[in-house]
Amino acid sequence: MPQSRAKLDANLKDFEAQLASTETQVGNELAPLKGKGYFVFHDAYGYFEKQFGLTPLGHFTVNPEIQPGAQRLHEIRTQLVEQKATCVFAEPQFRPAVVESVARGTSVRMGTLDPLGTNINWVKQAIQNS
């Protein structure tokens, strides 16, 4: 593939520039969130959190198909309050009722993170329009 080397090198350079630009943009968007602790329902974000200096407080392991019992809900709520979490993030497969029941009675906000990017077009548009 020596005949394609120049094209491959140019493509790599373009890709690296786009990646650096995206990383800068994401870093700028996340900067106000540094130091604000949160919990997630899936421990899938470690590399991302480290790259952007985020402050995860931990993760909860629950089956998204089954409503957690009262004891488990109490344990999760206690962690949210004691560790002064700002937000708790679930993923699309979790029923909203599960997340709402976990956050009920606290000042913790709720959000959704999608590590598989099932709505990636929306995310791309949001980034471009911000």
Residue pairs with C-beta under 8 A, 6 or more apart in sequence:
1 8
22 127
23 51
25 127
25 130
26 52
26 127
27 52
29 130
30 52
30 53
30 54
33 54
34 53
34 54
34 55
35 55
36 55
36 86
36 87
37 55
37 56
37 57
37 83
37 84
37 85
37 86
38 54
38 55
38 56
38 57
38 85
38 86
38 87
38 88
38 89
39 56
39 57
39 58
39 59
39 60
39 76
39 79
39 80
39 83
39 85
39 87
39 88
39 89
40 56
40 59
40 60
40 88
40 89
40 90
40 113
41 59
41 60
41 61
41 62
41 64
41 88
41 89
41 90
41 91
41 94
41 99
42 59
42 91
42 115
43 59
44 115
45 54
45 56
45 113
45 115
46 56
48 54
49 55
49 56
57 79
57 83
57 85
58 79
58 83
60 76
60 79
60 102
62 68
62 72
62 98
64 91
64 93
64 94
64 95
64 98
67 95
67 97
67 98
67 101
68 76
68 98
68 101
68 102
73 101
73 102
76 102
77 102
77 103
77 104
77 105
77 106
79 85
80 88
80 102
80 103
80 106
80 108
81 106
81 108
85 108
86 108
86 109
87 108
87 109
87 110
87 111
88 99
88 102
88 103
88 108
88 109
88 110
88 111
89 110
89 111
89 112
89 113
90 98
90 99
90 110
90 111
90 112
90 113
91 112
91 113
91 114
91 115
92 112
92 114
92 118
99 110
100 110
103 109
103 110
114 123
117 123
